[in-house]
């Protein structure tokens, strides 16, 4: 069971959408959400959609499973990053890594190829035969999804089960493509949805001239 924690106690019920806090860099920082519980419940729902949706292996104009899976993937990335940026998660969540396949772009000058022709992760563009698995920041993958240049493409099993997805942002597509296994990704999203802050500490660092906050 999740519980409301200290950082979520109401400061002003009549202005919940405009909670402000001190930021040493510019004096003020707008917190994007007030209550994290509804957002975490929303993330749970999106995780369930992503895990349970099966994709048809045949073209069917009436089948919306591709849209449902794509929406769940993209929207869950927005919600997950929102919770992190609004400081509604413990500190370790921000530094989490997972093992991801990295596939190099094999074109000599990919920027010379018309962008519309590179929206899908084609074998003509990426070196799938030499995929390298390495740890990648989950924050980076969130950004790849949110700023995706490549249309998110799913890896699908023979029964239509989603096994993973391929994604690359506008800043990464000319260099590499990321291959993320769905099981690992869902595990990360669940860690955010289930995360509870039980302790929050703040101290002023005289040398740096700013407040240092920790959330556990």
C-alpha positions in Angstrom: 0.0 0.0 0.0 1.2 3.5 -0.9 0.9 6.3 1.6 0.9 10.1 1.2 4.3 11.4 2.4 5.6 14.6 3.8 6.4 16.3 0.5 2.9 15.8 -0.6 1.1 17.6 2.3 -1.1 20.5 1.1 0.5 23.9 1.3 -2.5 25.7 -0.2 -5.6 23.8 -1.3 -6.9 26.7 -3.4 -3.7 26.8 -5.5 -2.6 23.2 -5.8 -1.6 23.6 -9.5 0.9 26.3 -8.8 3.1 25.2 -5.9 6.4 27.1 -5.8 9.7 26.3 -4.1 13.0 28.0 -3.7 15.6 27.3 -6.4 19.1 28.8 -5.8 19.7 29.2 -9.6 16.8 31.5 -10.3 15.1 32.0 -7.0 12.0 30.1 -7.8 11.0 26.7 -9.3 7.6 25.6 -10.4 6.7 22.1 -9.2 4.7 20.5 -12.0 2.4 18.3 -9.9 1.0 18.4 -6.3 -0.3 14.9 -5.5 1.8 12.0 -6.8 -0.7 9.2 -5.9 -3.1 9.7 -8.9 -0.1 9.9 -11.3 1.4 6.7 -9.9 -2.0 5.0 -10.3 -2.1 6.2 -13.8 1.4 4.8 -14.4 0.2 1.4 -13.0 -2.6 1.5 -15.5 -0.3 2.3 -18.4 2.1 -0.5 -17.4 -0.8 -3.0 -17.4 -1.8 -1.9 -20.9 1.8 -2.2 -22.1 2.2 -5.6 -20.6 -1.1 -7.1 -21.7 -1.5 -5.7 -25.2 -0.8 -8.2 -28.0 -0.1 -7.0 -31.5 -1.7 -8.5 -34.7 0.8 -9.9 -37.1 -1.5 -9.1 -40.0 -2.7 -5.7 -41.2 -6.2 -4.8 -39.9 -7.5 -1.3 -40.2 -9.9 -1.8 -37.3 -7.3 -3.2 -34.9 -6.2 -0.5 -32.5 -3.7 -2.6 -30.6 -0.7 -0.8 -32.1 -2.1 2.6 -31.0 -2.8 1.3 -27.5 0.7 0.0 -27.1 2.3 3.1 -28.6 0.2 5.4 -26.4 1.0 3.3 -23.3 4.8 3.4 -24.1 4.9 7.2 -24.8 2.5 8.3 -22.1 4.1 6.2 -19.4 7.5 7.8 -20.3 6.0 11.2 -19.8 4.4 10.3 -16.5 7.6 8.6 -15.2 9.8 11.5 -16.0 7.2 13.9 -14.5 7.3 12.1 -11.2 11.1 12.2 -11.2 11.3 15.8 -12.1 8.7 16.8 -9.6 10.8 15.1 -6.9 8.1 12.5 -6.1 10.6 9.6 -6.1 13.5 8.6 -3.9 17.0 9.6 -5.1 18.2 6.1 -6.3 15.4 6.1 -9.0 17.1 9.0 -10.8 20.3 7.1 -11.2 18.9 3.7 -12.3 20.4 1.9 -15.2 19.3 -1.2 -17.2 21.0 -3.4 -19.9 20.0 -2.2 -23.3 20.9 -3.2 -26.8 22.8 -0.5 -28.7 22.7 -0.7 -32.5 25.0 1.6 -34.5 23.9 3.6 -37.5 25.9 2.2 -40.4 25.3 5.1 -42.9 28.3 7.3 -43.6 26.2 10.4 -43.8 22.8 9.7 -42.3 22.0 13.4 -42.1 21.9 13.4 -46.0 19.1 10.9 -46.1 15.6 12.5 -46.1 14.3 12.3 -42.5 10.9 10.9 -43.6 12.7 7.9 -45.0 14.4 7.2 -41.6 11.4 7.1 -39.3 11.6 3.3 -39.1 14.6 1.3 -37.8 15.5 -0.3 -41.1 18.4 -2.7 -41.6 19.6 -0.5 -44.4 20.4 2.1 -41.8 21.3 0.3 -38.6 23.8 -2.5 -37.9 21.4 -5.1 -36.3 24.0 -7.9 -36.7 26.4 -6.2 -34.3 24.1 -5.1 -31.5 26.0 -4.5 -28.3 24.3 -4.8 -24.9 25.5 -2.3 -22.3 24.1 -0.4 -19.2 22.2 2.7 -20.2 20.6 5.3 -17.9 16.9 4.9 -17.6 16.6 8.6 -17.7 18.2 8.5 -21.1 15.7 6.0 -22.4 12.8 8.1 -21.1 14.2 11.0 -23.1 14.6 8.8 -26.2 10.9 7.9 -26.0 9.7 11.4 -25.3 11.8 13.0 -28.0 11.7 10.0 -30.4 12.8 10.6 -34.0 12.3 6.9 -34.8 8.7 5.8 -34.7 8.6 3.5 -31.6 8.8 0.0 -33.2 7.9 -3.1 -31.2 9.7 -6.4 -31.1 6.9 -9.0 -31.2 6.8 -12.7 -30.5 5.0 -15.3 -32.7 1.9 -15.0 -30.5 1.8 -11.2 -30.8 3.3 -10.6 -27.3 5.4 -7.5 -27.1 9.0 -8.5 -26.2 10.7 -5.1 -26.5 10.9 -1.9 -28.5 13.4 0.1 -30.6 13.7 3.8 -30.1 16.0 6.8 -30.8 15.6 10.5 -30.2 16.3 13.2 -32.7 19.7 13.7 -31.2 20.7 10.0 -31.2 19.2 8.6 -34.4 22.1 9.6 -36.6 24.4 7.7 -34.3 22.6 4.8 -32.7 19.3 3.0 -32.0 18.3 1.6 -28.6 16.7 -1.9 -28.3 15.0 -2.2 -24.9 13.5 -5.4 -23.6 10.0 -4.9 -22.3 10.4 -7.0 -19.1 13.3 -4.8 -18.0 11.5 -1.6 -18.9 8.3 -2.5 -17.1 10.4 -3.4 -14.0 11.8 0.1 -14.1 8.4 1.8 -14.5 7.0 -0.3 -11.7 9.9 0.8 -9.4 8.7 4.4 -10.0 5.0 3.6 -9.5 5.7 1.7 -6.3 8.2 4.1 -4.9 7.5 5.7 -1.6 9.5 8.5 0.1 9.7 7.8 3.8 12.5 10.2 4.7 13.4 13.6 3.3 16.4 15.7 4.6 17.7 19.1 3.6 20.8 20.9 4.5 22.4 24.1 3.3 25.9 23.6 1.7 27.9 26.8 2.6 30.6 26.0 0.0 28.1 25.5 -2.9 25.7 28.2 -1.6 22.6 26.0 -2.1 20.3 23.6 -0.4 21.1 19.9 -0.8 18.0 17.6 -0.5 18.0 13.8 -0.1 14.9 11.6 -0.5 14.9 8.0 0.7 
